[in-house]
Structures are given as C-alpha cells and as structure tokens.
Amino acid sequence: MWKRHLRRATGAHGGWWGRGSVAAQPRHFASAVRATADWDPGSLRALLQQVAHEGKAEEPLLQRLRGEPVAASSTPKDGVSTTDGEAAPEDEAVKFVECGADELVLTAEVCASRRFRDFVLLGALATRLAPEMQQASPDVLRRAGTAFASLGVLNAPLFQALAGAWLETWATGGEVPKMALLAEVARSFSSQRMRHELFFDRLAAHLATNGAKAGTPAEALSILHSHASLRLGTTLGDDLWWELEAQASSEGLAKMGVGPLSDLCYVLVLSRRADTRQEELCEMLEVLVGPVLGAKEEFWASGAGYALHNRMLLLRSVTRYLYKESYRALPDNVVHAFRKVHRMELPRKTAKPTVSFTRKLSEVLRKMKVGHIVNAESGPFVFDLVERDRKIVYECLHFDRFYAGTVDKVETMCLQERVVKAMGYRVIQVPHWQWNKIRHRRQRSEYLRMSRYYAIKDSRELSPRDEVPEDVALNAFDYMGEYFFRKEQPASSWSWFQPRYDAKRRLPATTAS
C-alpha cells in the first residue's frame, strides 16, 4: 500500500552514529558537549560566522570553546557578557584571536555535538579548514573527518585534503595505525561517499599488516560496512574479507546481538556476496528472528528499533524478490517475523517539505495529465514519484545519490533499483545534470515523455543498469504488447522542442539608470 511519507531521519538502513544522547556519539564529542552545554543557537551561530568567514573569533568565545575560565575583563561592568551573542559596550574593544586547525576542528565538533547545522557556514568552515590539513596531526585529521561526517555535511574538497594528508601520514615504513583508527576513518569517508581508491588501497594494506584479529568484532564489521557502501569490496580481496567477517562473528551468531547481526546480513546483501551465499544468509535470518519476535513495543519506538525495522523490511524485500527460491524455503518462524515487521505501524515523524527537483518533476507530470504519488513509501524504500495507473517509478537523481566526483550511483540506490525491477516496476532515471540543462517547460515535458516511452518499450530497461547487459533476443519480454495512445507516443525517435527564446532571458534585462 502506497503512503505519503518521507524517509526517516536515520536513513533507509539506519545511521552510523546515534542522534540524541551523548553516549551514542563519538567519544571525543562528550567533552565538547560538557563544555558547551549552556550555549544557545545564537552563540553557536556567532562563533561559526566569525571562525568560518574571518578565521578569527572573540577571545571570550574561544575561551568558552576550549573549556577555559573566561577572564574577568571580558565581562562588562553592567553584568552583560559578550559571549551571549550581544554587542559589547562601545568603550570596550573586543579582542579577536587567530584560529588554528585545532580551533577550527573544535568548532565543527561543537556544532556536531549540539546538532547545529548551517550548511553555508559549515561549507565556508570546510573551505578554510582544507588547507590546514597538510600540517595537521593524525588526531586532528581523525577529529575533522568524524565531525563533518557526523554533521552530514558533504564536502569533497575537504576529504580530498584529508585523504592526501592521511597518505603522507601513513608513509611506507611508518607506524602501523590501530584498527580503531582505521575503522573510524573508513566510516567517515563512507558517509561522505568518497571513493578515494589510492587511500583505500593504503588502508587495505594496513589492515592486512595488522590482521583482522587485532580489532574488535564491532571494528571489523564497521570496516566491512564502509567498503560495501562504497562498492570497494574487491579492494580488500577475498582473503581479507573472510578474515574480517570471521572476526565480526567470532563470538557466534547467537551472541552477536540483533543490531550487529542484522548489519552483517545487510553488508552481505549490499556487497552482493549474498547472491552466492544464500544458505548462509538464511541461517543468519533464522538466528535473527528470535529477538525480533520477542522484542517489546517500547523497543520499536527507539532509535535502534527504527533502524532494525528498516533493515528487516529491506531483508524481506531482498529475499522475497531477488532470492525467491530461498524465500520459499525459509522456516515458518522467519516468514512470521517478516510479516510482523511488515504489518507494524510505527509512529510517524514530522514530514519534511518536498525537494525542488521532485516538486518540479511532479508539476511537469501533472501538466502531462499523468497521475502519480509523490514520496511514496513501500517497505523500506521511499520513491520520489510513482505513477498510479502504471508500474513506473521515477528517480530524481540528485548529486547526493552519486559517489563524490563521479557519475556512479551509490550502492544503496543500485540495490533499490534491483529490487524494484524484480517487483515488476519500470524505473525512469532523471539525472540532475540533464534536468538542469533543460530549462524550458515544454522541453522537460518532451524529455519525460521520451524517457517514459523508452522505459516501457525498451527491453534493455528491464534489467538494472549496473548489471552486465545480456542479449536482447533472449529476453522473454520483447513483445509485451502494451498499448500507447497516440498522444503518448513520441513524434520521432528523439522528440525535441527548441524554444524560440532563451529560457534564461524571459524577463527583459534592466538598464542601469
């Protein structure tokens, strides 16, 4: 059943770090939370503006940022402190202090600990921080990557600088880093969708030197998750992958816990290793269903419950549509657990406004008189647009659905396309670089009409685009016989409307007086 619902705040498959409690956040954020517990959003914005735009900050603000006692001279005689975001008296000169790499990173950590996000200011902070990374210490590099990854601020230049700095730090013959550091750094690059192949080759070499048993099961599972999300499982190699997987499950499947075990199942599906290991996946599901059936209602309302609910819905969709034979052979208790999770109604979170890309595409479909649903939810997936009368899904491929600096879709979107096409739906993909170049409304209508025609009639669109193409003559769906009305048929092989005027110049240019 289709519903109007947006993707949950924790993501379709759960988040890396918890959001809400200090204990769920990275360990170095705890001190930042204690030092800035009394800060209001106005003070944080004032600090971020000064540090990001000028590279300087008021001395009282920096003292509070570092957790140092504020000097008595920074408090005016009337008792109003300048650290509250208010203007200081005219007779007192405010002293500004230059900020180094440590102060810049500490500002990002404070914003992450207080969940304060201003993407424009944080982007300026990342621009100022990137040149400082070459001379930064390994601890500052780790803290900077983790802070921006926890904030969810995508900044490719900053992580390019971080990758270069890590490569210099991890020079050949240097000290071998610990597994905890490697896991945290790989996790931060994964959240940024940064596939720096040279960096991950060096990281895999350090992992092979350390050995998988040098880390904890949680660290081994985190490294596997990072490489599966970035589609870099081949970088590790089969031997190192097996060692990390054995370390992740060294305590036994029954003692892993419901969260790590479901994450391991998800990693196998995401890396496509479950395609050849379906029996092992079914054994993990049999162990997983016990805690799922015995979980109380209060658990499902928590953050861990939301993440497990989404992950179980995804595993159900994958086994049901991609591994059909294995799904039919599942025990009754596994099927009952899947059915329970599927029929569960969790409290809805506040819906966010539809993004501009999806809203404009929906308006064009409305002009074409194509009935559709926006932000439709089905199981673990939330689709941008779904037609009402045909089994067609529209994907608005914004830049955040590709790996940084590439035109390769992220592995989670590729997995969604595989499942959706296995369900019998056709997928129309609208990349942002094509949509932004088509500025006229009629051009966009012709573009969507042609894309819709190809998605239904072209048999090559039946299989996911990231799979190896097969011979079209062997496809059983070549002659579907689906009828198209004359109004829906394109006039030529590629219908294109050329406007008489430039869409950029719809309004006359204003002349300077």
C-alpha positions in Angstrom: 0.0 0.0 0.0 1.4 3.3 -1.1 1.7 6.0 1.5 2.7 9.6 1.6 5.8 9.6 3.8 9.3 10.8 3.8 12.5 8.9 4.5 13.2 8.6 8.2 15.8 10.7 9.8 18.1 7.7 10.4 18.1 6.8 6.7 16.7 3.8 5.0 19.1 1.4 6.6 20.0 3.1 9.9 22.6 5.7 10.7 26.3 5.5 11.6 26.0 7.4 14.9 23.1 7.9 17.2 21.5 11.3 17.5 20.2 12.4 20.8 22.3 11.1 23.6 25.9 11.9 24.3 26.8 8.3 24.9 25.7 7.4 21.3 28.0 9.9 19.8 31.8 9.6 19.1 33.9 9.6 22.2 35.6 13.0 21.6 32.2 14.8 21.3 31.5 14.2 25.0 33.9 16.8 26.2 32.6 19.3 23.7 29.0 18.7 24.9 30.0 19.3 28.5 32.0 22.5 27.6 29.2 24.0 25.5 26.1 22.6 27.3 25.0 26.2 28.2 25.4 27.6 24.7 22.3 28.7 22.8 22.0 28.6 19.0 22.7 32.4 18.7 26.1 32.0 20.4 27.0 29.0 18.2 26.0 30.9 15.0 28.1 33.9 16.1 31.1 31.7 16.7 30.7 29.8 13.4 30.3 33.1 11.5 33.5 34.6 12.9 35.6 31.4 12.5 34.3 30.5 9.0 34.4 33.9 7.4 37.2 35.7 9.2 39.3 32.9 10.6 39.2 34.8 13.9 37.0 34.7 17.0 36.5 36.8 20.1 38.7 35.8 22.9 35.8 35.1 25.4 34.2 32.8 22.8 37.4 30.9 22.2 37.9 30.5 26.0 34.5 29.0 26.3 35.1 26.8 23.3 38.3 25.4 24.9 36.6 25.0 28.2 38.8 27.5 29.9 37.5 30.0 32.5 36.5 33.3 31.0 38.7 36.2 32.0 37.1 38.8 34.3 37.9 41.6 31.9 35.7 40.1 29.2 32.6 40.8 31.4 31.4 44.4 31.3 30.5 46.3 34.5 26.8 46.1 33.9 27.0 42.3 34.0 26.1 41.6 30.4 28.6 39.1 28.9 29.8 39.4 25.3 29.7 35.7 24.9 25.9 35.6 24.8 25.9 37.0 21.2 25.2 40.6 22.4 27.2 43.6 21.4 29.8 44.8 23.8 29.8 48.4 25.1 31.5 51.0 22.8 34.2 51.9 25.4 35.5 48.3 25.4 37.5 47.0 22.5 36.8 43.3 21.7 40.0 41.3 21.1 39.9 38.9 18.2 42.3 35.9 18.2 43.5 33.9 15.1 42.1 30.4 14.9 44.4 27.5 14.0 43.4 24.0 12.8 42.6 22.8 16.4 40.1 25.7 16.9 38.5 25.1 13.5 38.1 21.4 14.2 36.8 22.1 17.7 34.2 24.4 16.3 33.0 21.7 14.0 32.9 19.2 16.9 30.8 21.6 19.0 28.3 22.0 16.1 28.1 18.3 15.8 27.6 17.7 19.5 24.9 20.4 19.7 23.3 19.2 16.3 23.6 22.7 14.9 23.8 22.7 11.1 24.1 25.7 8.8 25.3 24.3 5.5 26.5 27.6 4.2 28.6 28.4 7.2 29.9 24.9 7.6 30.8 24.8 3.9 32.9 28.0 4.5 34.4 26.4 7.6 35.4 23.3 5.5 36.9 25.6 2.8 39.1 27.3 5.5 40.0 24.0 7.1 41.1 22.1 4.0 44.5 24.0 3.5 45.3 23.4 7.2 45.1 19.6 6.9 48.5 19.2 5.3 50.3 20.2 8.6 47.7 18.7 11.0 48.4 15.9 13.3 46.7 12.5 12.9 44.4 13.2 15.8 43.2 16.4 14.2 42.7 14.6 10.9 40.6 12.0 12.6 38.5 14.5 14.5 37.9 16.7 11.4 36.6 13.8 9.3 34.4 12.4 12.1 32.9 15.8 12.9 31.9 16.6 9.3 30.7 13.0 8.8 28.5 13.2 11.9 27.1 16.5 10.8 26.1 15.1 7.4 27.9 18.0 5.5 29.1 16.8 2.2 32.4 18.5 1.2 34.5 16.6 -1.3 37.5 19.1 -1.3 37.9 18.8 2.4 38.0 15.0 2.3 40.4 15.1 -0.7 42.7 17.1 1.5 42.2 14.6 4.3 43.0 11.7 2.0 46.2 13.4 0.9 47.2 14.1 4.5 46.5 10.6 5.6 48.6 9.2 2.7 51.5 11.3 3.8 51.0 10.3 7.4 50.8 6.6 6.5 54.0 6.7 4.6 55.8 3.5 3.9 57.8 2.4 6.8 55.9 4.5 9.3 54.0 3.3 12.4 51.1 1.0 11.5 47.8 2.6 12.7 45.5 0.8 15.0 42.3 -0.9 13.9 40.1 1.5 15.8 41.6 4.4 13.9 41.2 2.7 10.5 37.6 1.8 11.2 36.7 5.4 12.2 38.4 7.0 9.2 36.9 4.5 6.8 33.5 5.2 8.3 33.8 9.0 7.8 34.8 8.5 4.2 31.9 6.2 3.6 29.4 8.7 5.0 30.8 11.3 2.6 30.6 8.8 -0.4 34.2 9.5 -1.1 35.8 6.6 -3.1 39.4 7.6 -2.9 41.0 4.4 -4.4 44.6 5.2 -3.5 43.6 6.0 0.1 41.6 2.8 0.4 44.4 0.7 -1.1 46.8 2.0 1.5 44.1 1.4 4.2 43.7 -2.2 3.0 47.5 -2.7 3.2 47.5 -1.6 6.8 44.5 -3.9 7.5 46.5 -6.8 6.0 49.5 -5.9 8.1 47.5 -5.6 11.4 45.4 -8.7 10.8 41.7 -8.9 11.3 42.1 -10.3 14.8 43.8 -7.1 16.0 40.5 -5.3 16.2 37.2 -5.9 18.0 34.2 -7.5 16.2 32.5 -4.1 16.0 35.5 -2.6 14.3 35.7 -5.4 11.8 32.0 -5.1 11.0 32.4 -1.3 10.6 35.2 -1.7 8.1 33.1 -4.3 6.1 30.1 -1.9 6.1 32.2 1.0 4.9 33.7 -0.9 2.0 30.3 -2.4 1.0 28.7 1.1 1.0 31.5 2.4 -1.3 31.4 -0.7 -3.6 35.1 -1.3 -2.7 34.8 -4.9 -1.5 37.2 -6.0 -4.2 39.9 -3.7 -2.8 40.0 -5.8 0.4 40.3 -9.1 -1.5 38.6 -12.3 -0.7 41.0 -13.5 2.0 40.9 -10.2 4.0 37.2 -10.0 3.6 36.8 -13.5 5.0 39.1 -12.7 7.9 37.2 -9.5 8.8 33.9 -11.4 8.5 35.1 -14.2 10.8 36.3 -11.6 13.3 32.9 -9.8 13.2 31.2 -13.1 14.0 33.9 -14.5 16.3 31.6 -14.6 19.3 29.0 -16.7 17.5 25.8 -15.6 15.6 23.6 -16.0 18.7 25.8 -13.8 20.8 26.3 -11.0 18.3 23.1 -9.2 19.2 20.2 -8.2 17.0 21.8 -5.0 15.8 25.3 -6.3 14.6 23.8 -9.5 13.2 21.2 -7.6 11.1 24.0 -5.2 10.0 26.1 -8.2 8.9 23.2 -9.6 6.8 22.8 -6.1 5.3 26.5 -6.0 4.4 26.3 -9.3 2.6 23.3 -8.1 0.6 24.9 -4.7 -0.2 28.2 -6.2 -1.3 26.3 -8.8 -3.4 28.1 -11.7 -1.7 24.7 -13.0 -0.6 24.0 -13.8 -4.3 26.3 -16.8 -3.9 25.8 -17.4 -0.2 22.0 -17.5 0.2 22.1 -20.5 2.5 24.4 -18.7 5.0 22.1 -15.6 4.8 19.1 -17.9 5.6 20.9 -19.3 8.6 21.6 -15.8 9.9 18.0 -14.9 9.5 16.9 -17.9 11.5 19.1 -16.7 14.4 17.8 -13.1 14.0 14.1 -13.8 14.1 14.2 -14.9 17.8 15.0 -11.4 19.2 12.7 -9.8 16.6 9.7 -11.8 17.7 10.4 -11.3 21.4 11.0 -7.5 21.2 8.6 -5.3 23.1 6.7 -2.4 21.7 8.9 0.1 23.5 12.0 -1.1 21.7 10.5 -0.4 18.2 9.8 3.2 19.2 13.5 3.8 20.0 16.2 4.8 17.5 17.6 1.2 17.4 14.1 -0.1 16.8 13.6 2.2 13.8 16.9 1.1 12.3 16.2 -2.6 12.9 12.7 -2.2 11.4 14.0 -0.6 8.2 16.7 -3.3 7.9 14.3 -6.2 8.4 12.0 -4.7 5.8 14.9 -4.5 3.4 16.0 -8.1 4.0 12.4 -9.2 3.5 12.2 -7.4 0.1 15.6 -8.7 -1.0 14.9 -12.4 -0.1 11.3 -12.2 -1.5 12.1 -10.7 -4.9 15.8 -11.4 -5.6 16.2 -14.8 -3.8 12.8 -16.2 -4.5 13.8 -19.9 -4.1 15.5 -19.2 -0.8 12.5 -17.3 0.4 10.1 -20.2 -0.3 12.4 -22.5 1.7 12.5 -20.2 4.8 11.1 -21.7 8.0 7.7 -20.5 9.2 9.0 -18.5 12.1 11.2 -16.4 9.7 8.3 -15.7 7.4 6.1 -14.9 10.5 8.8 -12.4 11.7 8.9 -10.8 8.3 5.2 -10.5 8.2 5.1 -9.0 11.7 7.6 -6.3 10.8 5.9 -5.6 7.5 2.5 -5.0 9.2 3.9 -3.0 12.1 2.8 0.7 12.2 5.4 2.8 13.9 4.8 6.4 14.9 5.3 8.8 12.0 7.9 11.5 12.2 7.4 15.1 11.1 7.2 15.2 7.3 9.7 17.5 5.6 8.9 19.6 2.5 9.5 18.0 -0.9 12.7 19.0 -2.5 12.7 21.3 -5.5 13.8 18.7 -8.0 11.0 16.3 -7.2 8.4 19.1 -7.0 9.3 20.4 -10.5 9.2 17.0 -12.0 5.8 16.3 -10.4 4.5 19.6 -11.9 5.6 18.5 -15.4 3.8 15.1 -15.0 0.7 16.9 -13.8 0.7 19.1 -16.9 1.1 15.8 -18.9 -2.0 14.5 -17.0 -0.1 11.6 -15.6 -1.5 10.6 -12.2 1.3 9.9 -9.7 2.1 9.9 -6.0 5.0 11.9 -4.5 7.3 10.4 -1.8 5.5 7.1 -1.9 6.7 4.5 0.7 6.8 0.8 0.0 8.5 -1.3 2.6 12.0 0.0 3.3 12.0 2.3 0.2 10.7 5.8 -0.3 10.3 6.6 -4.0 10.3 10.1 -5.4 7.4 9.6 -7.7 5.2 6.6 -8.6 2.5 6.5 -11.3 -1.0 5.5 -10.3 -2.0 3.6 -13.4 1.3 2.0 -14.5 4.0 0.3 -12.6 6.5 3.1 -13.2 8.9 4.6 -10.7 10.7 8.0 -11.2 14.1 8.5 -9.6 15.2 12.1 -9.2 19.0 11.5 -9.2 20.4 14.5 -7.4 24.1 14.8 -6.7 23.7 13.1 -3.3 22.8 9.8 -5.0 26.2 9.5 -6.7 29.6 8.9 -5.3 31.5 12.2 -4.8 33.0 13.4 -8.1 31.6 10.5 -10.2 28.5 9.6 -12.2 28.2 6.2 -10.4 25.1 5.7 -8.4 25.7 4.8 -4.7 25.3 1.1 -3.9 22.1 1.6 -1.9 20.3 3.1 -4.9 21.6 0.3 -7.1 20.2 -2.2 -4.7 16.9 -0.4 -4.6 16.7 -0.4 -8.4 17.4 -4.2 -8.5 14.6 -4.9 -6.0 12.1 -2.5 -7.7 12.7 -4.0 -11.1 12.4 -7.5 -9.7 9.0 -6.4 -8.3 7.9 -5.7 -11.9 8.2 -1.9 -11.9 9.9 0.2 -14.6 12.4 2.8 -13.4 12.8 6.2 -15.1 16.1 7.8 -14.0 16.4 11.6 -14.4 20.0 12.7 -13.7 20.4 16.2 -12.3 23.0 17.2 -15.0 20.4 16.6 -17.7 17.5 18.1 -15.9 19.3 21.3 -15.0 20.3 21.9 -18.7 16.7 21.7 -19.8 15.2 24.9 -18.7 12.1 25.2 -20.8 8.9 23.5 -19.6 8.0 22.0 -23.0 11.5 20.7 -23.3 11.1 19.0 -20.0 7.8 17.5 -21.0 9.2 16.0 -24.2 12.2 14.7 -22.2 10.0 12.9 -19.7 7.6 11.6 -22.4 10.5 10.1 -24.3 12.1 8.6 -21.1 8.7 7.1 -20.2 8.4 5.6 -23.7 11.8 4.0 -23.5 11.3 2.7 -20.0 8.2 0.8 -21.1 9.1 -0.3 -24.6 12.9 -0.8 -24.5 13.6 -4.3 -23.2 17.1 -3.3 -22.2 15.5 -1.3 -19.3 14.1 -4.5 -17.8 17.4 -5.3 -16.0 19.3 -2.9 -13.7 21.7 -0.6 -15.4 24.7 -1.7 -13.3 24.4 -5.3 -14.4 26.2 -6.9 -17.4 24.0 -6.4 -20.5 22.5 -9.6 -22.0 21.4 -10.5 -25.5 18.1 -8.7 -26.2 17.0 -11.5 -28.5 16.9 -13.9 -25.5 14.6 -11.7 -23.4 11.2 -13.1 -22.9 9.6 -9.7 -22.6 10.4 -8.3 -26.0 6.8 -8.3 -27.2 4.9 -7.0 -24.2 2.1 -5.6 -26.4 1.5 -2.7 -24.1 -0.7 -0.1 -25.9 0.3 3.5 -26.2 -2.2 6.2 -27.1 -1.2 8.5 -30.0 -0.9 11.4 -27.6 1.6 9.5 -25.5 3.7 8.3 -28.5 6.8 10.5 -29.4 6.7 12.0 -32.8 10.2 10.7 -33.7 13.0 8.6 -32.2 14.0 11.6 -30.2 11.4 14.3 -29.8 13.0 17.6 -29.0 11.4 21.0 -28.8 13.5 24.1 -29.5 12.0 27.3 -28.0 12.1 30.5 -29.9 13.7 32.3 -27.0 16.3 31.5 -24.3 14.6 30.4 -21.1 17.3 32.3 -19.2 16.1 35.6 -20.7 12.4 35.5 -20.1 12.4 38.9 -18.4 14.0 41.9 -20.1 17.3 43.0 -18.7 17.2 46.0 -16.5 19.1 49.0 -17.8 21.3 50.9 -15.5 19.9 54.4 -14.8 
